[in-house]
């Protein structure tokens, strides 16, 4: 029997922008090694595997190199596919059981709102060589803040242009024990803050748009800007837009999604 599989661009309303994710719809449990092989074959930053469970779905995420504990863009893509294929009706909430607990998603007009746990950072001493690795031999910017969440380092630097123009040394970044390194700054215009995400430790040099990093960015910027409702932009080459809301110990992350490929695993 063939297995439906899709490619979805998340955090965008245009094809070939945002962050592409694989979504594989299972009818029976599959071995971890098989899911890891499918993720390597898809060669996207994450491939999601959905298996019906109770009133919702068991959801797991694999990069080409590892299984991860939390992924925003592949969760967004998964919810989008459940509605698009009619497995859920438009008014139904998507409910996922994951390694990070129960996650939900609901449709809000043309946007999808996900409910994620807060992963706020704690300030730390800047690890030796980190700024030099981020700026790859050029003069490093001054870090306004360096912190660490349960998953990632968070570095705030001055200026949108400095964030956009980063060209890290990924060999050096791979030496730091963390899922990834988030670099951020305050933004101008329609956005409150921008960011980029580098994850060579999990096989992703740069993730185009990282929903789960906003579980860390949202409480950080909410405190700095004294506001809980913000617009964010991830400034990768593909780019992506997010609407984020801090709600107690949860972060509501909203984005859009577009299906680009539909197929079957034989």
C-alpha positions in Angstrom: 0.0 0.0 0.0 1.3 3.5 -0.9 1.7 6.2 1.8 0.6 9.8 1.0 3.3 12.4 1.3 3.3 16.1 0.7 5.6 19.1 0.5 4.3 22.3 2.1 5.8 25.7 2.2 5.1 27.1 5.7 4.9 30.7 7.0 4.1 32.1 3.6 1.1 32.4 1.3 3.3 32.1 -1.8 4.8 28.9 -3.3 8.6 28.5 -3.0 9.0 30.9 -0.1 8.8 30.3 3.6 10.1 26.9 4.9 9.3 23.7 3.1 8.3 20.7 5.2 7.5 17.1 4.3 4.2 15.6 5.7 3.8 11.9 5.7 0.3 10.4 6.5 0.7 7.0 8.2 -2.0 4.4 8.8 0.2 2.1 10.9 3.3 2.6 13.1 6.6 2.5 11.2 10.1 1.9 12.5 12.2 4.8 13.5 14.9 3.8 10.9 12.3 3.9 8.1 11.1 7.4 9.1 14.7 8.6 9.3 15.3 7.2 5.8 12.3 9.0 4.4 13.5 12.3 6.0 16.9 11.8 4.4 15.2 11.1 1.1 13.0 14.3 1.3 16.2 16.2 2.4 14.1 19.1 3.9 14.8 20.7 7.2 12.0 18.6 8.7 9.6 15.9 7.6 6.6 15.3 9.8 5.0 11.8 10.4 1.4 11.7 11.4 -0.4 8.6 12.9 -4.0 8.7 14.0 -4.2 8.3 17.8 -7.3 8.8 20.0 -9.1 12.0 19.0 -5.9 13.4 17.3 -2.6 12.4 15.9 0.8 11.3 17.1 3.3 13.7 15.5 7.0 13.2 15.1 9.6 15.3 13.3 12.8 14.2 11.6 15.6 16.3 10.0 17.8 14.5 7.5 20.2 13.8 10.5 18.1 13.5 13.7 14.6 13.4 15.4 13.8 16.7 17.1 11.7 17.5 20.1 9.8 20.5 18.7 9.2 21.9 15.2 6.9 24.7 14.3 6.9 24.8 10.5 6.3 21.1 10.1 3.4 21.3 12.6 1.9 24.1 10.6 2.3 22.0 7.5 0.7 19.0 9.1 -2.4 20.9 10.3 -2.7 22.5 6.8 -2.6 19.0 5.1 -5.2 17.6 7.5 -7.7 20.3 6.6 -6.7 20.3 2.9 -7.3 16.6 2.5 -10.5 16.6 4.4 -9.2 14.5 7.3 -10.3 17.5 9.5 -13.2 19.9 8.8 -12.4 23.6 8.7 -13.9 24.2 12.1 -12.1 21.3 13.7 -9.0 21.8 15.9 -5.9 19.8 15.0 -4.6 18.0 18.0 -1.1 16.5 18.2 0.7 14.4 20.8 4.4 15.0 20.6 7.7 14.8 22.5 6.9 18.3 23.7 3.4 17.5 25.0 0.1 18.2 23.4 0.1 20.8 20.6 -3.0 22.2 18.9 -3.7 24.2 15.8 -6.9 26.0 14.7 -7.8 28.0 11.6 -8.1 31.7 11.9 -9.3 32.9 8.5 -6.4 32.4 6.1 -4.0 31.8 9.0 -3.3 28.8 11.2 -2.7 29.5 14.9 -0.6 27.0 16.8 -0.4 26.7 20.6 3.2 26.0 21.7 4.9 25.9 25.1 7.1 28.9 26.1 10.8 28.1 26.0 12.2 31.3 27.5 16.0 31.9 27.5 18.2 32.4 30.5 21.1 34.8 30.2 24.5 33.1 30.0 28.1 34.1 29.5 28.9 34.3 25.8 30.6 31.1 24.8 34.2 31.6 23.6 34.4 32.1 19.9 30.6 32.2 19.3 30.4 35.7 17.9 33.5 35.2 15.8 31.9 32.0 14.3 28.7 33.9 13.6 30.5 36.7 11.8 32.9 34.4 10.1 36.2 36.3 10.6 34.8 39.8 10.1 34.5 42.2 13.0 31.8 40.8 15.3 28.9 43.0 16.4 28.5 43.7 20.0 26.0 41.2 21.5 23.3 43.0 23.5 22.3 39.7 25.1 23.3 36.0 25.0 21.0 33.4 26.5 20.1 29.8 26.2 16.7 28.1 26.1 16.2 24.3 26.6 17.0 24.0 22.9 19.0 26.9 21.5 21.3 29.8 22.1 19.7 33.2 21.6 21.9 36.2 20.6 20.6 39.7 20.2 22.8 42.1 18.1 22.3 45.6 17.0 20.6 46.2 13.7 18.5 44.4 11.1 21.2 44.7 8.5 23.7 43.0 10.8 21.3 40.0 11.1 20.5 39.9 7.4 24.2 40.0 6.4 25.5 37.3 8.7 27.6 34.7 7.0 28.5 32.2 9.7 31.3 29.6 9.8 29.1 26.5 10.1 32.1 24.2 11.0 32.8 26.4 14.0 29.1 26.7 14.9 28.8 22.9 14.9 31.0 22.8 18.0 28.4 24.4 20.3 26.1 22.0 22.1 22.7 23.2 21.2 20.0 22.4 18.7 20.6 25.8 17.1 21.7 29.4 17.4 19.1 32.1 17.0 20.3 35.6 16.1 17.8 38.5 16.4 17.4 42.2 16.4 14.7 44.8 16.8 13.0 45.6 13.5 11.4 48.6 11.8 8.2 49.0 9.8 5.5 46.4 10.1 7.7 43.9 12.1 8.7 44.1 15.7 11.7 41.9 15.5 13.6 39.8 12.9 15.7 36.7 13.3 17.7 33.9 11.7 18.3 30.4 12.8 21.4 28.2 12.3 21.3 24.5 13.2 24.4 22.6 12.0 24.2 20.3 15.0 21.0 18.8 13.6 22.0 18.9 10.0 20.5 22.3 9.0 23.0 25.0 8.4 20.3 27.6 8.1 16.6 26.9 8.6 14.5 29.2 6.4 11.7 29.9 9.0 11.7 28.3 12.4 8.4 28.3 14.2 9.7 26.7 17.4 12.4 29.3 17.8 9.6 31.8 18.4 8.7 30.0 21.6 12.0 31.5 22.8 11.9 34.8 20.8 8.4 35.7 21.8 8.8 35.9 25.6 12.2 37.6 25.1 10.9 40.4 22.9 7.6 40.7 24.8 9.6 41.6 27.9 11.9 44.0 26.0 9.1 45.7 24.0 6.5 45.5 26.7 3.9 44.0 24.3 2.5 40.5 23.9 1.2 40.7 20.3 3.9 41.0 17.7 4.8 40.5 14.0 8.0 38.8 13.3 10.1 38.1 10.2 12.7 35.4 9.7 15.3 36.9 7.3 16.6 33.9 5.5 16.9 33.9 1.7 13.4 32.5 1.4 12.0 34.6 4.2 8.9 34.1 6.3 6.3 36.0 8.3 4.8 35.1 11.7 2.3 36.6 14.0 3.1 35.7 17.7 1.2 36.2 20.9 2.5 35.6 24.4 -0.3 34.0 26.5 1.0 33.0 30.0 3.2 30.0 29.6 2.1 29.4 26.0 3.0 31.1 22.7 0.4 31.4 20.0 2.2 31.2 16.6 0.3 32.1 13.5 1.3 31.5 9.9 0.1 30.6 6.5 0.9 27.5 4.3 0.9 26.4 0.7 1.1 22.9 -0.7 3.6 22.5 -3.5 4.0 18.8 -4.0 1.6 15.8 -3.6 2.8 12.2 -4.0 3.0 8.7 -2.7 5.7 6.6 -1.1 5.7 3.3 -2.8 
